[in-house]
Amino acid sequence: MKEEVIRILKMVEEGKLTAEQAAKLLDAMGEALSTPKTGKFIKITVRDSDGDNVNITIPLGLVKFLSSFIPKDAKATLEQHEIDLNQLITTIEEGANGTIVDINSEDGDVVKISIE
């Protein structure tokens, strides 16, 4: 846990996070540590036709909080393919497992979301 705290503090130092965002993230980490561990992660992969690639792996316990940190490009691609991030979070909280989204568009965009 110490390594994660240092990483968050470095992000504040580099201006990637505000102090308020860091505090919320640290609080969420504390909550995740106090809840039963499932060992599951949500994995989001976005590859768009412009060559932008996004790979995100989030511990399932932090999904709701960390969804606000998903890059705008990735969110835009999800919305473009009519994927409601809030509905996905609800589905995950209800116990979904495996691949829950798998899109390959004609123009080369790829979106995959899975629970592992």
N, C-alpha and C positions, 0 to 999 in steps of 0.2 A: 504494500500500500504506500510505503514511503516514496517509492519511485514514481508512482502516479501523482502524488502530491507535488513532488519536485517538478514533474513535467507540466502540471497545471500552472505552477508558479512561474516557470520559464515562459509559458505562453502569455501570462500577464506581463512579464518583463518585456517581451517582444512586441507587445501591443496587439496580440492576436485575440486576447480575451480581456474584458473589463474586470475590475475587481468584483463587481456584483455577479457577473457570469461565473467567475471562478468560485465564489462563495456558494452559489447554487449548485455547481458541479460537485464541490466537496461535500455539501449536504447530501446530495443524491448518492454519492459514493458511500457515505456513512449509512444511509438507509439501505442500500443494496447489500452492504456487509451484514446488516442486522436481520435481513430476510433470508429464508432458506435458499440455499444454492441449488439451482437446477443444472448448472453447467451448460446452459444453452445460450446461443448467440443468434442475433439476426445479422444476416449478411446481405448487403445491397451492392450490386454491381451494375454500373451504367456505362455503356460505351455508345457514344453518339457518332454519327456519320462524319462529323467535323474532326474526329480524332481525339476528342476529350474522353478520358477514362477516369472513372471514380470507383474506388473499392472501399466500402465501409463495413467494418465488423464491430458490432455493439453488443455488450453483454445484455441479455434479455431484461435484467433488472433495471437497466438504465435507459431503455428504449424511449420511453415517453419524454424524459428530460432531454436526452441527446438529439432527439429529432429536430430540435431547433438549430442544431449545428450542421445539419446536412447542407452541403453547398447549394447555392441558388441554381446553378446549372443542373444539378441532379434533380432538384425539386421541379424545375421547369420541364425536364424530360419526363418525369413521372406524371406531371399534370397533362402534358401533351398527349400522353397515352392513357389519359383518364384514370389514373391511379390516385385514389384518395388516401393520403398518408394517415389521416386520423382513423379511417376505417381499417387500414392495415394494422394499426396499433391495437385497435379493439379486437381484431381477429387473433392477433398474437396473444393478447391477454387472455383470450378464451381458450388457448391451448393449441393453436395451429402448429403443425410440424412439417418439415420438409420444404419443398419448393412451393411458394404461395403465389409468386408472380414470375412468368417467363414470357417475355415479349421479344420478338425479332421482327422489326418493321421492314418494309420494302426499301426504305432509303438507308438501311444499315444501322439503325438504332437498336441497341440491345439493353433490356432491363431485366434483371433477375433479382428476386428477393427470396431468401430461404431462411428457415430456422434450423439450426444445427446444434 
